[in-house]
Amino acid sequence: MSYFYILYSKSLNQYYIGHTSESLEERLRKHLSNHSGFTSKAKDWSVVYSEKFDSKSKAYLRELEVKKWKSRLRIEKLIQNSSAG
């Protein structure tokens, strides 16, 4: 099982978009650990959205699709619609 996911940091007021074949809990733990990279800037990341895929390549394609939007509004709408139901 693979996942496409969106993280949010309140302190940075920013989203991070990614994909993984690990569990979301393990991936988040790695984002919150000491490392270099974009998510190392904050320690308050949380998973605000995710989708499950049967292959890592499909999860990666979804990541690329959402990144191409280049629209915070559209990403927020995706998150809101998922929690509205």
N, CA, C and O atoms as a Maestro MAE file, in Angstrom:
{
 s_m_m2io_version
 :::
 2.0.0
}

f_m_ct {
 s_m_title
 :::
 protein
 m_atom[340] {
  # First column is atom index #
  i_m_mmod_type
  r_m_x_coord
  r_m_y_coord
  r_m_z_coord
  i_m_residue_number
  s_m_chain_name
  s_m_pdb_residue_name
  s_m_pdb_atom_name
  i_m_atomic_number
  :::
  1 25 0.842 -1.188 0.000 1 A "MET " " N  " 7
  2 3 0.000 0.000 0.000 1 A "MET " " CA " 6
  3 2 0.885 1.248 0.000 1 A "MET " " C  " 6
  4 15 1.883 1.301 0.719 1 A "MET " " O  " 8
  5 25 0.533 2.223 -0.782 2 A "SER " " N  " 7
  6 3 1.260 3.487 -0.844 2 A "SER " " CA " 6
  7 2 0.288 4.636 -0.612 2 A "SER " " C  " 6
  8 15 -0.924 4.488 -0.772 2 A "SER " " O  " 8
  9 25 0.836 5.771 -0.235 3 A "TYR " " N  " 7
  10 3 0.001 6.926 0.106 3 A "TYR " " CA " 6
  11 2 0.503 8.195 -0.560 3 A "TYR " " C  " 6
  12 15 1.704 8.409 -0.727 3 A "TYR " " O  " 8
  13 25 -0.443 9.015 -0.928 4 A "PHE " " N  " 7
  14 3 -0.207 10.416 -1.291 4 A "PHE " " CA " 6
  15 2 -0.680 11.174 -0.060 4 A "PHE " " C  " 6
  16 15 -1.738 10.860 0.486 4 A "PHE " " O  " 8
  17 25 0.085 12.167 0.386 5 A "TYR " " N  " 7
  18 3 -0.314 12.858 1.610 5 A "TYR " " CA " 6
  19 2 0.032 14.349 1.567 5 A "TYR " " C  " 6
  20 15 0.895 14.796 0.811 5 A "TYR " " O  " 8
  21 25 -0.670 15.081 2.398 6 A "ILE " " N  " 7
  22 3 -0.404 16.505 2.568 6 A "ILE " " CA " 6
  23 2 -0.205 16.753 4.058 6 A "ILE " " C  " 6
  24 15 -1.035 16.370 4.882 6 A "ILE " " O  " 8
  25 25 0.904 17.398 4.385 7 A "LEU " " N  " 7
  26 3 1.190 17.800 5.761 7 A "LEU " " CA " 6
  27 2 0.962 19.298 5.885 7 A "LEU " " C  " 6
  28 15 1.040 20.038 4.904 7 A "LEU " " O  " 8
  29 25 0.678 19.732 7.111 8 A "TYR " " N  " 7
  30 3 0.530 21.167 7.369 8 A "TYR " " CA " 6
  31 2 1.297 21.536 8.627 8 A "TYR " " C  " 6
  32 15 1.262 20.811 9.621 8 A "TYR " " O  " 8
  33 25 1.986 22.659 8.579 9 A "SER " " N  " 7
  34 3 2.676 23.221 9.737 9 A "SER " " CA " 6
  35 2 2.019 24.545 10.082 9 A "SER " " C  " 6
  36 15 2.018 25.478 9.279 9 A "SER " " O  " 8
  37 25 1.461 24.618 11.281 10 A "LYS " " N  " 7
  38 3 0.813 25.862 11.720 10 A "LYS " " CA " 6
  39 2 1.853 26.973 11.918 10 A "LYS " " C  " 6
  40 15 1.601 28.128 11.574 10 A "LYS " " O  " 8
  41 25 3.013 26.624 12.468 11 A "SER " " N  " 7
  42 3 4.038 27.648 12.735 11 A "SER " " CA " 6
  43 2 4.568 28.272 11.446 11 A "SER " " C  " 6
  44 15 4.880 29.463 11.423 11 A "SER " " O  " 8
  45 25 4.674 27.488 10.379 12 A "LEU " " N  " 7
  46 3 5.133 28.009 9.089 12 A "LEU " " CA " 6
  47 2 3.972 28.457 8.208 12 A "LEU " " C  " 6
  48 15 4.169 29.189 7.238 12 A "LEU " " O  " 8
  49 25 2.758 28.015 8.547 13 A "ASN " " N  " 7
  50 3 1.568 28.238 7.722 13 A "ASN " " CA " 6
  51 2 1.834 27.767 6.293 13 A "ASN " " C  " 6
  52 15 1.576 28.479 5.322 13 A "ASN " " O  " 8
  53 25 2.366 26.526 6.198 14 A "GLN " " N  " 7
  54 3 2.705 25.964 4.899 14 A "GLN " " CA " 6
  55 2 2.287 24.509 4.812 14 A "GLN " " C  " 6
  56 15 2.151 23.814 5.819 14 A "GLN " " O  " 8
  57 25 2.086 24.065 3.563 15 A "TYR " " N  " 7
  58 3 1.763 22.682 3.279 15 A "TYR " " CA " 6
  59 2 2.978 21.989 2.680 15 A "TYR " " C  " 6
  60 15 3.824 22.621 2.047 15 A "TYR " " O  " 8
  61 25 3.048 20.697 2.888 16 A "TYR " " N  " 7
  62 3 4.068 19.862 2.259 16 A "TYR " " CA " 6
  63 2 3.331 18.705 1.588 16 A "TYR " " C  " 6
  64 15 2.475 18.074 2.208 16 A "TYR " " O  " 8
  65 25 3.650 18.429 0.350 17 A "ILE " " N  " 7
  66 3 2.980 17.380 -0.422 17 A "ILE " " CA " 6
  67 2 3.990 16.279 -0.725 17 A "ILE " " C  " 6
  68 15 5.099 16.551 -1.187 17 A "ILE " " O  " 8
  69 25 3.594 15.023 -0.459 18 A "GLY " " N  " 7
  70 3 4.512 13.925 -0.701 18 A "GLY " " CA " 6
  71 2 3.799 12.615 -0.949 18 A "GLY " " C  " 6
  72 15 2.571 12.550 -0.979 18 A "GLY " " O  " 8
  73 25 4.593 11.573 -1.126 19 A "HIS " " N  " 7
  74 3 4.061 10.211 -1.265 19 A "HIS " " CA " 6
  75 2 5.013 9.255 -0.568 19 A "HIS " " C  " 6
  76 15 6.190 9.569 -0.391 19 A "HIS " " O  " 8
  77 25 4.512 8.083 -0.170 20 A "THR " " N  " 7
  78 3 5.331 7.114 0.537 20 A "THR " " CA " 6
  79 2 4.749 5.720 0.404 20 A "THR " " C  " 6
  80 15 3.557 5.554 0.144 20 A "THR " " O  " 8
  81 25 5.599 4.717 0.585 21 A "SER " " N  " 7
  82 3 5.104 3.348 0.666 21 A "SER " " CA " 6
  83 2 5.173 2.859 2.113 21 A "SER " " C  " 6
  84 15 4.825 1.715 2.408 21 A "SER " " O  " 8
  85 25 5.624 3.733 3.009 22 A "GLU " " N  " 7
  86 3 5.612 3.438 4.443 22 A "GLU " " CA " 6
  87 2 4.231 3.787 4.999 22 A "GLU " " C  " 6
  88 15 3.398 4.364 4.299 22 A "GLU " " O  " 8
  89 25 3.998 3.432 6.255 23 A "SER " " N  " 7
  90 3 2.759 3.881 6.891 23 A "SER " " CA " 6
  91 2 2.846 5.397 7.069 23 A "SER " " C  " 6
  92 15 3.939 5.954 7.176 23 A "SER " " O  " 8
  93 25 1.702 6.049 7.100 24 A "LEU " " N  " 7
  94 3 1.698 7.515 7.275 24 A "LEU " " CA " 6
  95 2 2.310 7.902 8.615 24 A "LEU " " C  " 6
  96 15 2.984 8.926 8.721 24 A "LEU " " O  " 8
  97 25 2.073 7.082 9.641 25 A "GLU " " N  " 7
  98 3 2.632 7.366 10.971 25 A "GLU " " CA " 6
  99 2 4.158 7.358 10.932 25 A "GLU " " C  " 6
  100 15 4.806 8.237 11.500 25 A "GLU " " O  " 8
  101 25 4.729 6.352 10.255 26 A "GLU " " N  " 7
  102 3 6.187 6.261 10.155 26 A "GLU " " CA " 6
  103 2 6.749 7.403 9.324 26 A "GLU " " C  " 6
  104 15 7.782 7.973 9.674 26 A "GLU " " O  " 8
  105 25 6.088 7.740 8.242 27 A "ARG " " N  " 7
  106 3 6.568 8.842 7.393 27 A "ARG " " CA " 6
  107 2 6.533 10.158 8.142 27 A "ARG " " C  " 6
  108 15 7.465 10.956 8.046 27 A "ARG " " O  " 8
  109 25 5.452 10.393 8.895 28 A "LEU " " N  " 7
  110 3 5.364 11.626 9.685 28 A "LEU " " CA " 6
  111 2 6.466 11.658 10.739 28 A "LEU " " C  " 6
  112 15 7.075 12.702 10.970 28 A "LEU " " O  " 8
  113 25 6.724 10.518 11.378 29 A "ARG " " N  " 7
  114 3 7.786 10.454 12.385 29 A "ARG " " CA " 6
  115 2 9.119 10.875 11.766 29 A "ARG " " C  " 6
  116 15 9.898 11.591 12.396 29 A "ARG " " O  " 8
  117 25 9.380 10.434 10.542 30 A "LYS " " N  " 7
  118 3 10.633 10.809 9.876 30 A "LYS " " CA " 6
  119 2 10.668 12.298 9.533 30 A "LYS " " C  " 6
  120 15 11.722 12.929 9.618 30 A "LYS " " O  " 8
  121 25 9.525 12.859 9.149 31 A "HIS " " N  " 7
  122 3 9.481 14.304 8.872 31 A "HIS " " CA " 6
  123 2 9.747 15.110 10.142 31 A "HIS " " C  " 6
  124 15 10.321 16.198 10.083 31 A "HIS " " O  " 8
  125 25 9.332 14.577 11.281 32 A "LEU " " N  " 7
  126 3 9.494 15.297 12.548 32 A "LEU " " CA " 6
  127 2 10.848 15.044 13.203 32 A "LEU " " C  " 6
  128 15 11.199 15.723 14.167 32 A "LEU " " O  " 8
  129 25 11.611 14.082 12.698 33 A "SER " " N  " 7
  130 3 12.917 13.767 13.276 33 A "SER " " CA " 6
  131 2 13.957 14.791 12.819 33 A "SER " " C  " 6
  132 15 13.692 15.634 11.961 33 A "SER " " O  " 8
  133 25 15.142 14.694 13.415 34 A "ASN " " N  " 7
  134 3 16.224 15.595 13.016 34 A "ASN " " CA " 6
  135 2 16.763 15.166 11.659 34 A "ASN " " C  " 6
  136 15 17.330 14.082 11.522 34 A "ASN " " O  " 8
  137 25 16.587 16.007 10.673 35 A "HIS " " N  " 7
  138 3 17.056 15.745 9.321 35 A "HIS " " CA " 6
  139 2 17.205 17.082 8.602 35 A "HIS " " C  " 6
  140 15 16.782 18.121 9.109 35 A "HIS " " O  " 8
  141 25 17.802 17.044 7.431 36 A "SER " " N  " 7
  142 3 17.861 18.265 6.642 36 A "SER " " CA " 6
  143 2 16.810 18.143 5.560 36 A "SER " " C  " 6
  144 15 16.484 17.036 5.131 36 A "SER " " O  " 8
  145 25 16.287 19.246 5.123 37 A "GLY " " N  " 7
  146 3 15.243 19.227 4.119 37 A "GLY " " CA " 6
  147 2 14.145 20.203 4.486 37 A "GLY " " C  " 6
  148 15 14.185 20.827 5.547 37 A "GLY " " O  " 8
  149 25 13.177 20.332 3.616 38 A "PHE " " N  " 7
  150 3 12.112 21.324 3.796 38 A "PHE " " CA " 6
  151 2 11.383 21.163 5.115 38 A "PHE " " C  " 6
  152 15 11.150 22.150 5.814 38 A "PHE " " O  " 8
  153 25 11.015 19.932 5.472 39 A "THR " " N  " 7
  154 3 10.207 19.745 6.685 39 A "THR " " CA " 6
  155 2 11.016 19.871 7.971 39 A "THR " " C  " 6
  156 15 10.441 19.832 9.058 39 A "THR " " O  " 8
  157 25 12.325 20.021 7.872 40 A "SER " " N  " 7
  158 3 13.133 20.204 9.084 40 A "SER " " CA " 6
  159 2 12.954 21.595 9.680 40 A "SER " " C  " 6
  160 15 13.389 21.845 10.804 40 A "SER " " O  " 8
  161 25 12.317 22.508 8.938 41 A "LYS " " N  " 7
  162 3 12.125 23.886 9.393 41 A "LYS " " CA " 6
  163 2 11.135 24.000 10.550 41 A "LYS " " C  " 6
  164 15 11.113 25.015 11.248 41 A "LYS " " O  " 8
  165 25 10.312 22.965 10.760 42 A "ALA " " N  " 7
  166 3 9.297 23.018 11.815 42 A "ALA " " CA " 6
  167 2 9.124 21.636 12.423 42 A "ALA " " C  " 6
  168 15 9.457 20.627 11.802 42 A "ALA " " O  " 8
  169 25 8.603 21.598 13.636 43 A "LYS " " N  " 7
  170 3 8.368 20.324 14.326 43 A "LYS " " CA " 6
  171 2 6.895 20.138 14.654 43 A "LYS " " C  " 6
  172 15 6.548 19.356 15.538 43 A "LYS " " O  " 8
  173 25 6.029 20.854 13.945 44 A "ASP " " N  " 7
  174 3 4.589 20.743 14.225 44 A "ASP " " CA " 6
  175 2 3.796 20.248 13.015 44 A "ASP " " C  " 6
  176 15 2.616 20.566 12.872 44 A "ASP " " O  " 8
  177 25 4.447 19.468 12.143 45 A "TRP " " N  " 7
  178 3 3.758 18.936 10.967 45 A "TRP " " CA " 6
  179 2 2.698 17.933 11.389 45 A "TRP " " C  " 6
  180 15 2.898 17.153 12.320 45 A "TRP " " O  " 8
  181 25 1.572 17.964 10.695 46 A "SER " " N  " 7
  182 3 0.536 16.953 10.911 46 A "SER " " CA " 6
  183 2 -0.064 16.577 9.566 46 A "SER " " C  " 6
  184 15 -0.100 17.389 8.642 46 A "SER " " O  " 8
  185 25 -0.534 15.343 9.465 47 A "VAL " " N  " 7
  186 3 -1.157 14.870 8.231 47 A "VAL " " CA " 6
  187 2 -2.570 15.448 8.182 47 A "VAL " " C  " 6
  188 15 -3.389 15.174 9.059 47 A "VAL " " O  " 8
  189 25 -2.849 16.245 7.158 48 A "VAL " " N  " 7
  190 3 -4.181 16.853 7.029 48 A "VAL " " CA " 6
  191 2 -4.984 16.227 5.891 48 A "VAL " " C  " 6
  192 15 -6.183 16.477 5.759 48 A "VAL " " O  " 8
  193 25 -4.308 15.400 5.060 49 A "TYR " " N  " 7
  194 3 -5.004 14.763 3.947 49 A "TYR " " CA " 6
  195 2 -4.174 13.585 3.457 49 A "TYR " " C  " 6
  196 15 -2.945 13.640 3.442 49 A "TYR " " O  " 8
  197 25 -4.858 12.523 3.058 50 A "SER " " N  " 7
  198 3 -4.147 11.391 2.449 50 A "SER " " CA " 6
  199 2 -5.079 10.607 1.547 50 A "SER " " C  " 6
  200 15 -6.299 10.618 1.713 50 A "SER " " O  " 8
  201 25 -4.472 9.928 0.591 51 A "GLU " " N  " 7
  202 3 -5.174 9.013 -0.305 51 A "GLU " " CA " 6
  203 2 -4.347 7.741 -0.389 51 A "GLU " " C  " 6
  204 15 -3.116 7.789 -0.388 51 A "GLU " " O  " 8
  205 25 -5.034 6.593 -0.462 52 A "LYS " " N  " 7
  206 3 -4.388 5.289 -0.539 52 A "LYS " " CA " 6
  207 2 -4.304 4.824 -1.991 52 A "LYS " " C  " 6
  208 15 -5.244 5.003 -2.764 52 A "LYS " " O  " 8
  209 25 -3.166 4.223 -2.354 53 A "PHE " " N  " 7
  210 3 -2.971 3.698 -3.705 53 A "PHE " " CA " 6
  211 2 -2.389 2.299 -3.631 53 A "PHE " " C  " 6
  212 15 -1.732 1.945 -2.652 53 A "PHE " " O  " 8
  213 25 -2.630 1.497 -4.674 54 A "ASP " " N  " 7
  214 3 -2.103 0.134 -4.675 54 A "ASP " " CA " 6
  215 2 -0.677 0.049 -5.215 54 A "ASP " " C  " 6
  216 15 -0.076 -1.025 -5.211 54 A "ASP " " O  " 8
  217 25 -0.133 1.176 -5.678 55 A "SER " " N  " 7
  218 3 1.269 1.183 -6.109 55 A "SER " " CA " 6
  219 2 1.909 2.536 -5.803 55 A "SER " " C  " 6
  220 15 1.240 3.568 -5.766 55 A "SER " " O  " 8
  221 25 3.214 2.500 -5.588 56 A "LYS " " N  " 7
  222 3 3.949 3.729 -5.294 56 A "LYS " " CA " 6
  223 2 3.927 4.675 -6.491 56 A "LYS " " C  " 6
  224 15 3.890 5.894 -6.325 56 A "LYS " " O  " 8
  225 25 3.950 4.110 -7.694 57 A "SER " " N  " 7
  226 3 3.956 4.955 -8.892 57 A "SER " " CA " 6
  227 2 2.652 5.739 -9.023 57 A "SER " " C  " 6
  228 15 2.675 6.890 -9.459 57 A "SER " " O  " 8
  229 25 1.522 5.148 -8.659 58 A "LYS " " N  " 7
  230 3 0.243 5.862 -8.719 58 A "LYS " " CA " 6
  231 2 0.197 6.976 -7.667 58 A "LYS " " C  " 6
  232 15 -0.322 8.060 -7.933 58 A "LYS " " O  " 8
  233 25 0.737 6.711 -6.481 59 A "ALA " " N  " 7
  234 3 0.794 7.731 -5.431 59 A "ALA " " CA " 6
  235 2 1.677 8.892 -5.887 59 A "ALA " " C  " 6
  236 15 1.358 10.056 -5.643 59 A "ALA " " O  " 8
  237 25 2.787 8.568 -6.549 60 A "TYR " " N  " 7
  238 3 3.700 9.598 -7.047 60 A "TYR " " CA " 6
  239 2 3.047 10.437 -8.145 60 A "TYR " " C  " 6
  240 15 3.222 11.655 -8.186 60 A "TYR " " O  " 8
  241 25 2.305 9.794 -9.024 61 A "LEU " " N  " 7
  242 3 1.601 10.540 -10.076 61 A "LEU " " CA " 6
  243 2 0.586 11.504 -9.467 61 A "LEU " " C  " 6
  244 15 0.418 12.622 -9.955 61 A "LEU " " O  " 8
  245 25 -0.090 11.072 -8.403 62 A "ARG " " N  " 7
  246 3 -1.054 11.955 -7.727 62 A "ARG " " CA " 6
  247 2 -0.325 13.138 -7.086 62 A "ARG " " C  " 6
  248 15 -0.811 14.268 -7.131 62 A "ARG " " O  " 8
  249 25 0.835 12.878 -6.494 63 A "GLU " " N  " 7
  250 3 1.641 13.959 -5.914 63 A "GLU " " CA " 6
  251 2 1.989 14.992 -6.983 63 A "GLU " " C  " 6
  252 15 1.830 16.193 -6.765 63 A "GLU " " O  " 8
  253 25 2.462 14.526 -8.131 64 A "LEU " " N  " 7
  254 3 2.831 15.439 -9.218 64 A "LEU " " CA " 6
  255 2 1.624 16.221 -9.713 64 A "LEU " " C  " 6
  256 15 1.725 17.412 -10.007 64 A "LEU " " O  " 8
  257 25 0.473 15.541 -9.806 65 A "GLU " " N  " 7
  258 3 -0.753 16.199 -10.263 65 A "GLU " " CA " 6
  259 2 -1.125 17.367 -9.344 65 A "GLU " " C  " 6
  260 15 -1.430 18.461 -9.820 65 A "GLU " " O  " 8
  261 25 -1.098 17.134 -8.038 66 A "VAL " " N  " 7
  262 3 -1.483 18.184 -7.086 66 A "VAL " " CA " 6
  263 2 -0.433 19.290 -7.066 66 A "VAL " " C  " 6
  264 15 -0.785 20.466 -6.977 66 A "VAL " " O  " 8
  265 25 0.843 18.938 -7.148 67 A "LYS " " N  " 7
  266 3 1.895 19.967 -7.167 67 A "LYS " " CA " 6
  267 2 1.765 20.870 -8.391 67 A "LYS " " C  " 6
  268 15 2.072 22.059 -8.317 67 A "LYS " " O  " 8
  269 25 1.315 20.320 -9.504 68 A "LYS " " N  " 7
  270 3 1.150 21.118 -10.729 68 A "LYS " " CA " 6
  271 2 0.056 22.173 -10.584 68 A "LYS " " C  " 6
  272 15 0.049 23.167 -11.310 68 A "LYS " " O  " 8
  273 25 -0.862 21.959 -9.654 69 A "TRP " " N  " 7
  274 3 -1.919 22.958 -9.434 69 A "TRP " " CA " 6
  275 2 -1.313 24.305 -9.058 69 A "TRP " " C  " 6
  276 15 -1.809 25.350 -9.477 69 A "TRP " " O  " 8
  277 25 -0.245 24.281 -8.273 70 A "LYS " " N  " 7
  278 3 0.392 25.502 -7.770 70 A "LYS " " CA " 6
  279 2 -0.643 26.457 -7.174 70 A "LYS " " C  " 6
  280 15 -0.582 27.670 -7.377 70 A "LYS " " O  " 8
  281 25 -1.590 25.886 -6.437 71 A "SER " " N  " 7
  282 3 -2.686 26.683 -5.892 71 A "SER " " CA " 6
  283 2 -2.996 26.264 -4.459 71 A "SER " " C  " 6
  284 15 -3.527 25.181 -4.215 71 A "SER " " O  " 8
  285 25 -2.657 27.138 -3.523 72 A "ARG " " N  " 7
  286 3 -2.972 26.875 -2.121 72 A "ARG " " CA " 6
  287 2 -4.479 26.744 -1.926 72 A "ARG " " C  " 6
  288 15 -4.945 25.901 -1.160 72 A "ARG " " O  " 8
  289 25 -5.240 27.591 -2.633 73 A "LEU " " N  " 7
  290 3 -6.701 27.558 -2.526 73 A "LEU " " CA " 6
  291 2 -7.256 26.199 -2.940 73 A "LEU " " C  " 6
  292 15 -8.127 25.648 -2.267 73 A "LEU " " O  " 8
  293 25 -6.760 25.673 -4.026 74 A "ARG " " N  " 7
  294 3 -7.240 24.380 -4.529 74 A "ARG " " CA " 6
  295 2 -6.865 23.240 -3.570 74 A "ARG " " C  " 6
  296 15 -7.649 22.313 -3.366 74 A "ARG " " O  " 8
  297 25 -5.673 23.314 -2.991 75 A "ILE " " N  " 7
  298 3 -5.236 22.315 -2.009 75 A "ILE " " CA " 6
  299 2 -6.127 22.389 -0.767 75 A "ILE " " C  " 6
  300 15 -6.558 21.359 -0.249 75 A "ILE " " O  " 8
  301 25 -6.398 23.592 -0.298 76 A "GLU " " N  " 7
  302 3 -7.265 23.758 0.879 76 A "GLU " " CA " 6
  303 2 -8.672 23.276 0.616 76 A "GLU " " C  " 6
  304 15 -9.328 22.739 1.508 76 A "GLU " " O  " 8
  305 25 -9.142 23.467 -0.611 77 A "LYS " " N  " 7
  306 3 -10.466 22.981 -0.984 77 A "LYS " " CA " 6
  307 2 -10.504 21.445 -0.956 77 A "LYS " " C  " 6
  308 15 -11.476 20.855 -0.486 77 A "LYS " " O  " 8
  309 25 -9.456 20.813 -1.453 78 A "LEU " " N  " 7
  310 3 -9.325 19.354 -1.423 78 A "LEU " " CA " 6
  311 2 -9.410 18.850 0.014 78 A "LEU " " C  " 6
  312 15 -10.133 17.897 0.303 78 A "LEU " " O  " 8
  313 25 -8.670 19.494 0.911 79 A "ILE " " N  " 7
  314 3 -8.641 19.103 2.324 79 A "ILE " " CA " 6
  315 2 -10.020 19.310 2.965 79 A "ILE " " C  " 6
  316 15 -10.515 18.436 3.677 79 A "ILE " " O  " 8
  317 25 -10.629 20.460 2.712 80 A "GLN " " N  " 7
  318 3 -11.950 20.765 3.279 80 A "GLN " " CA " 6
  319 2 -13.007 19.778 2.796 80 A "GLN " " C  " 6
  320 15 -13.829 19.315 3.587 80 A "GLN " " O  " 8
  321 25 -12.992 19.454 1.515 81 A "ASN " " N  " 7
  322 3 -13.989 18.535 0.962 81 A "ASN " " CA " 6
  323 2 -13.843 17.128 1.547 81 A "ASN " " C  " 6
  324 15 -14.830 16.403 1.677 81 A "ASN " " O  " 8
  325 25 -12.634 16.748 1.893 82 A "SER " " N  " 7
  326 3 -12.414 15.411 2.446 82 A "SER " " CA " 6
  327 2 -12.917 15.312 3.882 82 A "SER " " C  " 6
  328 15 -13.347 14.246 4.322 82 A "SER " " O  " 8
  329 25 -12.864 16.421 4.609 83 A "SER " " N  " 7
  330 3 -13.313 16.391 6.006 83 A "SER " " CA " 6
  331 2 -14.766 16.822 6.158 83 A "SER " " C  " 6
  332 15 -15.320 16.744 7.254 83 A "SER " " O  " 8
  333 25 -15.385 17.270 5.083 84 A "ALA " " N  " 7
  334 3 -16.779 17.732 5.141 84 A "ALA " " CA " 6
  335 2 -17.754 16.559 5.203 84 A "ALA " " C  " 6
  336 15 -18.862 16.699 5.722 84 A "ALA " " O  " 8
  337 25 -17.346 15.403 4.675 85 A "GLY " " N  " 7
  338 3 -18.246 14.264 4.612 85 A "GLY " " CA " 6
  339 2 -18.088 13.402 5.792 85 A "GLY " " C  " 6
  340 15 -18.771 12.386 5.911 85 A "GLY " " O  " 8
  :::
 }
 m_bond[339] {
  # First column is bond index #
  i_m_from
  i_m_to
  i_m_order
  :::
  1 1 2 1
  2 2 3 1
  3 3 4 2
  4 3 5 1
  5 5 6 1
  6 6 7 1
  7 7 8 2
  8 7 9 1
  9 9 10 1
  10 10 11 1
  11 11 12 2
  12 11 13 1
  13 13 14 1
  14 14 15 1
  15 15 16 2
  16 15 17 1
  17 17 18 1
  18 18 19 1
  19 19 20 2
  20 19 21 1
  21 21 22 1
  22 22 23 1
  23 23 24 2
  24 23 25 1
  25 25 26 1
  26 26 27 1
  27 27 28 2
  28 27 29 1
  29 29 30 1
  30 30 31 1
  31 31 32 2
  32 31 33 1
  33 33 34 1
  34 34 35 1
  35 35 36 2
  36 35 37 1
  37 37 38 1
  38 38 39 1
  39 39 40 2
  40 39 41 1
  41 41 42 1
  42 42 43 1
  43 43 44 2
  44 43 45 1
  45 45 46 1
  46 46 47 1
  47 47 48 2
  48 47 49 1
  49 49 50 1
  50 50 51 1
  51 51 52 2
  52 51 53 1
  53 53 54 1
  54 54 55 1
  55 55 56 2
  56 55 57 1
  57 57 58 1
  58 58 59 1
  59 59 60 2
  60 59 61 1
  61 61 62 1
  62 62 63 1
  63 63 64 2
  64 63 65 1
  65 65 66 1
  66 66 67 1
  67 67 68 2
  68 67 69 1
  69 69 70 1
  70 70 71 1
  71 71 72 2
  72 71 73 1
  73 73 74 1
  74 74 75 1
  75 75 76 2
  76 75 77 1
  77 77 78 1
  78 78 79 1
  79 79 80 2
  80 79 81 1
  81 81 82 1
  82 82 83 1
  83 83 84 2
  84 83 85 1
  85 85 86 1
  86 86 87 1
  87 87 88 2
  88 87 89 1
  89 89 90 1
  90 90 91 1
  91 91 92 2
  92 91 93 1
  93 93 94 1
  94 94 95 1
  95 95 96 2
  96 95 97 1
  97 97 98 1
  98 98 99 1
  99 99 100 2
  100 99 101 1
  101 101 102 1
  102 102 103 1
  103 103 104 2
  104 103 105 1
  105 105 106 1
  106 106 107 1
  107 107 108 2
  108 107 109 1
  109 109 110 1
  110 110 111 1
  111 111 112 2
  112 111 113 1
  113 113 114 1
  114 114 115 1
  115 115 116 2
  116 115 117 1
  117 117 118 1
  118 118 119 1
  119 119 120 2
  120 119 121 1
  121 121 122 1
  122 122 123 1
  123 123 124 2
  124 123 125 1
  125 125 126 1
  126 126 127 1
  127 127 128 2
  128 127 129 1
  129 129 130 1
  130 130 131 1
  131 131 132 2
  132 131 133 1
  133 133 134 1
  134 134 135 1
  135 135 136 2
  136 135 137 1
  137 137 138 1
  138 138 139 1
  139 139 140 2
  140 139 141 1
  141 141 142 1
  142 142 143 1
  143 143 144 2
  144 143 145 1
  145 145 146 1
  146 146 147 1
  147 147 148 2
  148 147 149 1
  149 149 150 1
  150 150 151 1
  151 151 152 2
  152 151 153 1
  153 153 154 1
  154 154 155 1
  155 155 156 2
  156 155 157 1
  157 157 158 1
  158 158 159 1
  159 159 160 2
  160 159 161 1
  161 161 162 1
  162 162 163 1
  163 163 164 2
  164 163 165 1
  165 165 166 1
  166 166 167 1
  167 167 168 2
  168 167 169 1
  169 169 170 1
  170 170 171 1
  171 171 172 2
  172 171 173 1
  173 173 174 1
  174 174 175 1
  175 175 176 2
  176 175 177 1
  177 177 178 1
  178 178 179 1
  179 179 180 2
  180 179 181 1
  181 181 182 1
  182 182 183 1
  183 183 184 2
  184 183 185 1
  185 185 186 1
  186 186 187 1
  187 187 188 2
  188 187 189 1
  189 189 190 1
  190 190 191 1
  191 191 192 2
  192 191 193 1
  193 193 194 1
  194 194 195 1
  195 195 196 2
  196 195 197 1
  197 197 198 1
  198 198 199 1
  199 199 200 2
  200 199 201 1
  201 201 202 1
  202 202 203 1
  203 203 204 2
  204 203 205 1
  205 205 206 1
  206 206 207 1
  207 207 208 2
  208 207 209 1
  209 209 210 1
  210 210 211 1
  211 211 212 2
  212 211 213 1
  213 213 214 1
  214 214 215 1
  215 215 216 2
  216 215 217 1
  217 217 218 1
  218 218 219 1
  219 219 220 2
  220 219 221 1
  221 221 222 1
  222 222 223 1
  223 223 224 2
  224 223 225 1
  225 225 226 1
  226 226 227 1
  227 227 228 2
  228 227 229 1
  229 229 230 1
  230 230 231 1
  231 231 232 2
  232 231 233 1
  233 233 234 1
  234 234 235 1
  235 235 236 2
  236 235 237 1
  237 237 238 1
  238 238 239 1
  239 239 240 2
  240 239 241 1
  241 241 242 1
  242 242 243 1
  243 243 244 2
  244 243 245 1
  245 245 246 1
  246 246 247 1
  247 247 248 2
  248 247 249 1
  249 249 250 1
  250 250 251 1
  251 251 252 2
  252 251 253 1
  253 253 254 1
  254 254 255 1
  255 255 256 2
  256 255 257 1
  257 257 258 1
  258 258 259 1
  259 259 260 2
  260 259 261 1
  261 261 262 1
  262 262 263 1
  263 263 264 2
  264 263 265 1
  265 265 266 1
  266 266 267 1
  267 267 268 2
  268 267 269 1
  269 269 270 1
  270 270 271 1
  271 271 272 2
  272 271 273 1
  273 273 274 1
  274 274 275 1
  275 275 276 2
  276 275 277 1
  277 277 278 1
  278 278 279 1
  279 279 280 2
  280 279 281 1
  281 281 282 1
  282 282 283 1
  283 283 284 2
  284 283 285 1
  285 285 286 1
  286 286 287 1
  287 287 288 2
  288 287 289 1
  289 289 290 1
  290 290 291 1
  291 291 292 2
  292 291 293 1
  293 293 294 1
  294 294 295 1
  295 295 296 2
  296 295 297 1
  297 297 298 1
  298 298 299 1
  299 299 300 2
  300 299 301 1
  301 301 302 1
  302 302 303 1
  303 303 304 2
  304 303 305 1
  305 305 306 1
  306 306 307 1
  307 307 308 2
  308 307 309 1
  309 309 310 1
  310 310 311 1
  311 311 312 2
  312 311 313 1
  313 313 314 1
  314 314 315 1
  315 315 316 2
  316 315 317 1
  317 317 318 1
  318 318 319 1
  319 319 320 2
  320 319 321 1
  321 321 322 1
  322 322 323 1
  323 323 324 2
  324 323 325 1
  325 325 326 1
  326 326 327 1
  327 327 328 2
  328 327 329 1
  329 329 330 1
  330 330 331 1
  331 331 332 2
  332 331 333 1
  333 333 334 1
  334 334 335 1
  335 335 336 2
  336 335 337 1
  337 337 338 1
  338 338 339 1
  339 339 340 2
  :::
 }
}
